[in-house]
Amino acid sequence: MKASDAEILIIPGYTNSGPDHWQSRWEAKLSTARRVEQAEWSKPVRDDWVSRIAEEVNAATRPVVLVAHSLGIPSAIHAIPHFRNKVAGAFFVAPPDVANPAIRPKHLMTFGPYPRDPLPFPTITIASRNDPFGSYEHADDIAASWGSLLIDAGEAGHINSESGHGPWPEGTMVFAQFLSRLKP
């Protein structure tokens, strides 16, 4: 599949992805990409976030590819039962451990726990060894339950602009390869 064959939905996490974040850069470069906008980025409500993602998937006119970061991942996973349109695949980066009572702000725990059923479309999950919002072991566990290919990003922090992942060329290459293997 080529990017032009899909609707690429950019699904940011808590507080949105700023202009230097790799998600914002990809959105600007990919003509078929658009951001799933949330009404409340700093006080997320699970049902609202899940509904917005389902609305965007269901409004798509081409196969959808999800590109979710951080809190966008559990939001997308919880939205799957509400999808009426085809999702060709999903690219998940830096899954937070939303069941961890140490997570801050505490209300992010309302996005947990993750459903553990195998996902109905191909996925890649990229996780860091020193992500402050979720351990690599946690990412390995949930990716295995979903049937997702897990990619070890090494010590990459939260894989955002604060951890030096603005342009993120390695992520771009992995995404391009993933996209090329999806079926429209």
N, C-alpha and C positions, 0 to 999 in steps of 0.2 A: 504494500500500500504506500502511496505517496501522500505527503501532507495535504496536497490539493484534493485528495479523495475523501478526506475526513473532516469532521468538525472537531477541532482540538479544544477541549474545555480546560482552561487553566483554573485550578481550584486551590487558592491560597489557604493558609492557615490563620491562626490567631493573629490579629492586628493587620492582616493583609500583607501582601508582598510589595515593598517599596520599589521605587524606580530603578535601583541598582540590583535588585534581586534577579536571579536567573529566570524566574517565571515571567517577570515583567519584560525582560529582554526577549524571551522566546515569543511572548505575545506580540511584541512589536515586529519581530522578524517573520513570523509565520502568518501568512495571509488568511488562513482559515482558523486561526486561534482567537478565542475570546475568553475573557475572564468571567467566572461566575461571581457576580457581585452579591454581597450579603448586606442586609440592612444594618447590622450591628457587628462591626469587626472586633471591638474591644470587650464586648459583653455577649459572646456568642450563646445562642440558644439552639440546642441540638435539633429540635424539630424544625425550626426555621431554616437552619443551614441545610438539613437533609431535603426539605421541600424545595428550596431554591435549586439545588443540584438536580433533583428529579425533574423539575420544570424545564431546566435547560436541556437535559438529555431528551426529554419528550418533545421539545420544540425543534430538535435537530432534523435537518432534511437529508443528511448523509450519515454514514456510520460515525460514531463518536469514539474519540480517544481521550481518556481522562488523564490529566497531568496534575496530580495532587501533591501538595507539600504539607507536612506536619498535620495540624488539626483538620486539614482538608481531607486527609486519608480516612479517619473514622467517619467523617461526614459522608464521603462518597460510598464507603462500605455499607453504612446504614441506609443509604438511598437506593441501593440495588433492587430491593423488592418492588420499588415504585417505578422502575424503568419500563417503558413501553417500547422504546426504540432500541435498535441494535447498538451495543457498545462493542467495538472491535477489540479494545484492549485498554489497559490502564498502566500508567507509569507513576509509581508511588515513591516519594523521596522523604526520608527522615520521619518514619512513623513514631509518634509520641506514645508513651506508655500511659494511656488515659485511665488505667485502673490503679496506677501508683498513687497512694495517698500523699506522697511528698510533692506531687505536681502542683505548680503554682501558675496562675491563680487556681484555687481549689475547685471552682465551678467547672473547670475543664474535665473533671472526672465524670460529669454527666454525659460525656461523649463515649464513655466506656460502658461495659467491656466491648471489645471487638467481637463481631460475629466470627465464628471459626469454621464455617462451612466452606468447602472449595468454591472458588469464584467461577462464574459462568463464562469468563473470557480470559485471554492471556494477560498476565501481569508481570511486571518487574518491580521489585522493591529494592531500593538502594538505601543502605543504612551505614552509619558511621560508628566507629569503635568508641568515640568519646562524645556522643551526643548528650547534652545535659537534659534532654527531655525524653530519652528512651534508650535503654541499653541495647547493644548489639544482640545479646541473647534473646531479649524480648522480640526484636525484629525478626530474628531467625525463627523463633517459635511461631509467630503469627503468619509469616510468609510461608512456612511449611504447611500450616493448616489450610491456607488458601490455595496451595499449589502454585505459588508465585516464585519466580526465579529471584533469589536473593543475591545482590551484588554488594560486596564489601568495599566501602569507600575509604577504608583506613581511618586514620584519625582526622576526620573532616568536620568536627563540631556538628552543628545543626544543619549543615549544607545550605547556608543562606548567605546573604551579603555580609553579615557580621563575621562569619567564619571565612571570608575571602572567596565566596562562591557567587560573585556577580556574573561574569561571563560564563564560567563553568564549562569550558570546552570539552572536558571528558564526559560530562553529562549530555551535552549536545550530540556527541558521537554515539553514545549508548542509545539515546533516544532515536536517532536516525536509523540505527541498525534494528532496533525493536520495531519501529514503524515499518521498515521494509519487509519484515516477516509477517505482518498482520494481513489478514484477508478482508477485503472490503465487504 
